[in-house]
Amino acid sequence: MNYKVFIPFALIIILSNISLAQVGNFSEADSYAWLNKTLVSAGWSKPVIDSVIDLSAALMALMNKGYDVKQGINNLKAAEDASGCWPKGSCDVKTTAFATLALGSSGQDVSKEKKWLVDSQIATTAAGTFYLQVISGTEGSCEATCVGTSIKRTVKANSDWVDANTICSGITTSLSKSIEVDCTNLGNAIVSLLYNVKAADGSDTYYIVGESHETKSTLNTQNSCFPAKRGETSCNYDAGEFASWVLHELNKEDIYALNYLRGNIRASVIDNSLLYLITQNAVYSDWLKQQQKPSGSFQDDVKGTAFATLALKQSTADFGSYNNATIWLQKKRSSDYSWNNDIFNTAIVLLALHGKIEQKVVIAGCKIDADCPLGKSCNSVTSTCVTKVVSCATDIDCKVGEVCDTVTKVCKVAAVVGCVSDLDCESGQTCSDGQCIALGGCQSDIDCASGETCDLSTNNCISAPIVCTSDLDCGENERCIDGACEIIPAKKKFPTGALITIIILLLLLGGGALFYFKYIKIGKKFDVFGGISNIFKKKPKKPSFEEYIRTQPKLEQRPLLPERPSRKQTIGKEEEELEKSIREAEKLLHGK
């Protein structure tokens, strides 16, 4: 047995326990509390909420957990344009889609908003082809008629596909065409409307647009896409995928611009996530699983991983991928319980972890002034938000987001200087802290990389001046990094459960190693039952030192040099007689 085999397994168990201990302390409630506190403290308005999309995502997340979002709903409605779109005065499709979903999820009537989205569609210029196919157990044919015209064509069953453009001309330049198919002569038939897209390499991809098992049926072509803004003539994929997803969520039977989205899908996590949410086609979930990293993330991106998590949650077959993604998202949460200190990222992650966007009923109107948007107060009689003059002495007397007019002594909405979003800026500029700046520029040090500072005269990031050369130049709990003193983040406490697990594993590994060396490598036999019995057998008493000496054999002591035996030594009788004879002989020799 090779004990080294156990080491990798032990490490895996140790690391897994550490990871599980960290995730085990995760609580969604802390993140919901952060999101709610952030919005409430800002009066559900700017400057904390940068866009209508942020507000919409936050509303949907908080509604899932039953938070009071009445003021947020009222603010969202106050930002709506009279035509039924967002943001007021500068409507775009993607923002309107998010706001419509949030408003619809709160139980509000969004028929006007949905109509605005549907009417924003334009005909796509994609080079796709529609085909009509009839399958039947009997031979025969069907009659196909283009609705609204007198054009008819006979379609033979079990034969080649028929180009639908020969039945309804102008299909590729129209938003939608309807084809009536009468297969009464066949008795039973399956009628399919297919859409073909050719890839750049010449390969063909086919999608089933519609299918009917009736003898008489009507099939509709879908050849639309969505522009970024209403009135534009070019298709915008981002606008189309979000608008189609929202319309599908609010009308489960309706799917818009699907052929354009399928035919132009990008190698994007969000694209495949939204198409899976719309179609439930395993093609898109399989693609997502192939892109998932061992860590559980998708491209190490919080937003993309959140959308993928929301999509994979819909399929029980993809639970493993979904679970790994949720663990990664939990690990990426910041110390303040948000994700990247960002409202949208935090809201979309909470929606993903919850698994769905629930439909709630939020009663419109108000009970107190706090339920109303800026510049309005609650009429307690009608429970509606109305414009009301509020007297004030200082800004403290006004609501968050309002200021006290020093002349009229009346609260008014604080003016937004510069810009609210990138839409308010010119091409090549972005909105930062209420100011339009050049892309890549800065408005404050936050916009710059570590070791840089923002030069407000040019709105460019420059190297920050060196304020320290070593840690001695910095304060307590600070270190000198790139010439600037930075706070040392607090060390995370090591999970107690993981520590106990590590100790147990080390003891087991040590015991196993000892067993290996003593009984296997050395070759000493280990009698299991004999060994156990010997444990409880009374051991014999050890002899004392005196007893031990007496039991040892006497050792012969020899002198270093030969000596004559002492005459006083005790000798035998025979030896004594011999000794006596020797002495007498000596006397005779010496003449004594």
N, C-alpha and C positions, 0 to 999 in steps of 0.2 A: 504493500500500500504506500502510495506517495502522498505525504501530508501536504505537499505544495499544491496539490489539486484543489484543496479546500480554500486556499487564500483568495482567488478571484471571487468565489461564491460569497465568502465572508465580507469582502469589500462591497459587493453589490447589495447585500443585506443591510450593511451599515449605512451606505449612502441612501438606500431606499427609505430606511427608517428616519434618517435626518430629513429627507424631502417630505415624507408623509407627516412628520411632526410639525414642520413649518406650515404645510398646507392645512393641517388639522386645526390650526389656530385661526384660519380664515373665517371671516364673518361678513356677509354681504351687507348686513345692517349698518355697519360703520360707513360703507361707501354711499349707501342711500342717504344716511344722515349728512355726510359731507355735501352731497349734491343738493339736498333740500336747503341746508343752511346757507350754502353759497348763493342760491337763487333768492331765497327769502330776504337775506340781508341786503340784496341789491334791488329789492322790489320787483324781481322778475323782469328786469330791464337792463339797458345799457348803463355803464360800459362793461359790466361783467359778462353779459350775454352779447357776444359779438354778432350773431346772426339769427335769423328766424329758424334756420336748420338746427342750431344749438338748442334753442328754446323748445322746438318740436321734439327733438330726441329726448331732452330732459323730462318733458311732460309725459311722454309715453313710458319712460322708465319709472318715474315716481307714481304714475297711475297704477302700474302693475302691483305696487305695494300699498296702495290705498292712501297715499299722502293727499293732503288738501292742496289741489292745484288750481283752485278756482281763479285766483288772481292771475296765474300764468295763462289760463285759457282766455281770460278777458283781455290780457295784453296781446295775445296772439291774434285775437279777432280785431283788436284796435289797429294792428299793423297790416291788416288786409286791405287790398285795393277794392274799390267799389265794384270792379268787374269780376271779383272772385279769385284773385291771385295774390301772390306775395313776391317781394316786399312792395308796399304801397308806392306807386309812382315809377317802379322799375322792376316789373314782374319778370321772373324767369321760371322755366319749367321745373327744374330740380328743386328749388326752394318751395314752389307751390305744391309739389308732390309731397314733400316732407310735412309741410304745414297741414295739408289736406288729410294725411294719414293721422296726424296727432289730433286734429279737430274731430275727425270721424271716429277715432278710438274713444273719444270722450263722450260719445253719444250725440254729438251735434249733427244737424242736417248739413251735408256737404254736397248736395246735388248740384248746386251752382258751381262749386269748385271742381267737381269731377267733369262737368260739361266743359269748363274752361280748358282742362287738360286734354280731353278728347278732341275738342275743336282746334287744338294747337298742332295736331298731326299734319304732316305733309307727305306727299308721295315720294317714296324712295327711288333713287336712281340706280339701285343695285341691279346687277345683271343676272337676275334669277329667272327661272322658268317654271310655270305652273303646268301640271299634267293631271288629266282625268283618267282614272282606271276603274274598270268594272270586272269583278270576279263573281262567277255564278256556277252552280252545279249543273246548269243546263245551257245549251247553246242558244244564242239569240242576241238581241241588241237592246239598247236603251235610247231614249230621246233626250238630248241635252239642250236646254234653252237658256240664253242669256237674259236674265230678268230685266224688263224694261225695253227689250228689243224684240224683233221678230226673227232673230237669228237662231236657227236650230241646226243640230248636227246629230247624226246617228253614231252611237258609240258601241262597237261590237264587244260583247263580253269575252273575257279570257284572251284578249288580243293585245296588240301593242297599245301603249299609252297614247292619249290624244293631247296635243298641245292645247291648253285651255285658252290661249290667245286666239285660236281659230274659232272659238265659240263666242268669247267676249273680247272684242278687240280693245286695245288700250289698257289691258290689265296692268302692265308694268308702269303706266303713267297715272294710274288711279289709286286712291286710297284703298278701295275695296270694290269688288264686283261679286254679284250673286249669280250662281248657276243652278237652275232647277233640273233635276234628273228624274225621268220617269222610266222605271224598269218593270212596269206592270206586266209586260209580255213574258218576262223571265220568271215571275213568281217569287223568286228570292235572289238577292244579290247583295254584294258588298261594294259600295261606291266610295272611292277614296280620291281626295284632292291632294296632290303631292307638290312639294316645292323643291326644286333642284338648284344647288349652288355649286359652281365650279371653282375649285381652289386654284392658286397660282401655278401649282404643278400639274394642273389638268385633271386631277382626280375629282370625282363627283360625290356630293353628299346630298341625301334626300331626307326631307322631313314631311311627316303627315300633317297637313294643315287641317283637314277635316275628314270625317269618315261617317258613313251611314249604312245601316242594315235594313232600312225601310225600302219599300218598292217605289215610293216617291219621297224625294228629299231635296233640300236646298243647302248648297255648300257656298261658303263665303271665302273669297281670297282676302289676304291681309298683306298689303303692300305699302305699309306706312312706316314712318319713323318720326322722331320728335326733334325739333330744333332746340338750341339752347334757350332762345327767346322766341316768343310768339311773333310771327311775321317774318322770321328769317327763312331762307330757302335751302339751307344745307342741314343734313342730319347731324345730330350730336349724340354719340353713344351714351355718355354719362346721363344726359337728360332722359334718353329713351329707356334705359334700364331701370332707373328709379321711378319714372312715371308708370311704366308697365307693371313694376312690382307693386306699387301703391294701388293702382286700379285693380290689380288681381287680389290684393288683400281686402279691398273694400267690396269687390264684386267677384266672388270666387270663380264664376263661370266666364269671366271676360279676360282675355289676354290680348294686349295691344302691341303692335310693331314687333311681334315675336320672330317673324321671318327675317327681318333686318338684323335683329339682335343675334340670332343663330348664325346667320351668314357672315357676320362681321365680328364675332366674339374674339376678344384679345386674350393673351396668356396672362390673365389677371385674376387674382383671388376673388376680388369683389364681383367681377363679371360672372364668373362661374358660380359663385354663391347665390347671386340674385337669380340667375337662370334656373338654378336648382330649386330655389324657393318658388318660382313661377311654374315650372314644368314637372318637378319631381323626377326628372330623367336622370338615371344613374350615370349617364355619360359625364355629367358635370360634377357629381359627387366623387366619382372615380378619379377625375382629374385633380380634384382638391386633395384627395388622400395621397396621390402621387407627389404632390408639392409639399406635403407636411414634413417638417424637419423632425429629427429624433427628439428634440426638445419639446415638441408638441405645437410649436408656433408655425405660422405661415409667413415666410420671408421676414421673420423677426419684427413684424409690424403689428401693433396693438389693434388698430382699426381693421386691418385685413383679417387678422385672426378672429376678431369678434364677429365679423360677418360670416366667416367660414363656420364658426361655432354655431351660430344661429341657424345656418343651413343644415349642417350635419345633425343637429338635434332632431330634425324632422324625420330621420330615418333610423330605425332600430338596428339596421345592418351596419351602421357607421358609428356605433356607440363608442368603440375603442378610440377612434380618431377624435370624436367629440370630447371624450373624457380627458385625453391627453392635452387637447387644446385648452380646456377649462383650467387644468392644473397650471399650464404655462401662464395663462392670464392672471391667475391668482398670485403667482410668484412675481409678476411684473407690477403689482400694485405699489404705489408710492407710500411713504411713511405717513402721509396725511390722509390715507385711505382713498385717494383718487387715482386715476390713471393719467400720468403726465400733467397733473394739475390742470386738466382740460375738461370742460363740461361735456363736449361731444364724445370724446373718447371714453369718459367715465359712464355716460349714459348708454352708449352702444354696447359696452362690455356688460353692463348690468342687464340690458335687454337680452344679450346672448346667453348669459348665465341663467337667466329666468327661462329662456327657451322659446318665448313667444311674445307677441304684442296683444295684450288682452283688450277686449272691448269693455269700457267702463261708461257709466252714465254720470256725468258731471253736470249738475243743474246749473243752467246759465243764470246770470244775474249776480246779485251781491247781497251781503248782509251787513258788511262794514266797509268803510272807505278803503281798507287794505285790499279788498277783493277787486278793486277797480284799477284801470290803467292810470298812468300819470296824467295829470290834468283833469281828472274826473273824480267825483265822489259818489257815494252810494245814497240813493233815494230810498229811505227805509219804508216808504209807503208802497212804491212800485217794485222795489228790489231790483232796480236798474241803475246802471252807472250813468250819471249825467254830469254835464259841465257845471261846476259850482265854484263860486268865488270863496276862497279861504283866506281870511285875513292873517297877517303874520307880522312879526317884528324882526325876526332873523330866520335864517335857513333852517334852524332847529324846529321851527313851527310847521315846516312843510314835510311832505312825504319824501322818501328816498328817491332821488332822481329829479326833484324839484328844488327850486331856489326861490328866495323871497325877493320880489321886486322892490328895490329900495325907494322907488318913487311912489308906486301905487300901494305898497304894502300888501300885495296880493301874491300868493304862491303861483308860480308858473313853471312849466317844464323847462328843465335846464337845456340850454341850447347846445347842440352838438357841433363843435367847431371842426372844420376840415372835411372829414369823411366818416362814414359809418362802415362801409365795406369797400372791397376793391372795385365794385361797380361805380362808386362815386369818383374814382380816379381815372386818369388818362391811361392810354396804352403804354405799357412798360413801367407802370407804377403799381404800388400796393398800398393798402391802408394799414397804418401802424400807429396805434395810440391816437386815433383821430386825425392823423396827418397823412397826406399822400406823399410817399417817398419812392425813389427809384428802386426797382427790383434789385435785390442784393444790397440795398442801403440799410440804414438804421435810424431809429428814432430815440433809442436809449441803449445802455450797455447790455440790456437783456437780449437785444437783437444780434449781438456780436459773440464771437467764439471766445473760449477761455484765453486769457492773456491779452485781450483786445478791449478797447473802449470806443464809444461812439463819439465822433467829432460832429457836434451839432451844427457847425458852420457849413459842413459839406455833406452831412448825413452819410458819412462813410466810416467803416470800422478801421481803426488804426491801432498800432501796438500800444498797449497800456504802459504808462510810466512805471518803472521799477520802484516799488515801495518797500521791498524787503530783499535781503540777500541770504538770510538764514532764518530758521525757526525762532531764533532769539529776538528777531525784530517784530515778531507777531505776539498777539495776546494769548491768554490762556485758551486751551482747546482749539488753537489755530496752528496751521503749518504754512510755510512759505513755499508756494508753488508758482513757477513761472513769474517770479517777481511780485506776486500778490499774495496777501494773507488770506487763507481760506479756512473755513470752519471744518474741523475734523468731525465727520459723521459719527454719531454714537454707535458703539458696537452692539450688534444684536446679541441677545441672550441665547446661549446655547440651549437647545431643547433638552429638558431633563429626561424625557422619555427616551430620546436617542442616546443619551449618555449611559443610562442604565443598560440599554440594549448592547452598546459597545462593550461595557464591562463584562456582561454575561458571555458575549461572543469571544472576548479575549480569554476568559477563563476556560471556555470549552476548547478553544484552539490550543491553549497551554496544556490542558489535560490530555488532549489528543496527541500532542507532540511528545509529552512524557511517556505516554503509553507506547507510542511508536518506538522511541529509542530504547525503552527498558525491555519490552516484550517481543518486539519484532526485529529491530535492527540487530540487537545483541543476541537474540535467539533464545532468550529465557522463556520457558513455557509458562502460560498463564492458565491455571486451572480455575475456571469460573466458580464452580460450586465449592471446590476445595478452598479457594481463596476466600470465599465468603465465610465458610465455616471457621477458617483460621482467624478471621477478624474477631469473632466472638469467643474463641478458645482462650482459657486462662493461661497466661504465659508463666513459665517457671521462674522462681525467685533467683535473682543473680547472687553468686557466692560473694562473701566478704573478701577483703584483701588478704587476711590471714589464712582463710580457707583456700584461697586461690594459690598462695605460696606453698602450703602443705601438699597440695596435689601435684605440684610440679616436680620432676625428677631432679636429684641433686647433681650439680655440675662438678666435675673434677677440677680442682684448682691446682695448677702446675706453676712452680716458680720459674721466673725468667731465666735463672742460671741453675745448673744442677747443684744441689746441696746434699750434704751428708745428712742422713736422717738423724734427728735429735735422739739423744740417748734416752731422753725422757719419754719418747713416744712409746706408746703401748705396743709391744710386739708379741708375736706368737711364741709358744714354748720351744718349738723346734728352732726358730730363728734365734732365740735367746741362747740356746746351747751352742749354736754355730758362732755367735758373736763372742762368746766366752772362749772358745777354742782359738779364735783368731787373736785375741789379746795375749794369750799364753805363748803363742808362736812368736809374736812380736818381741816379747820379753827375752826369749831364748836367742833371737837374732841379735839383739843389742847387748847381750851379755848382762842383762839386768837380773 
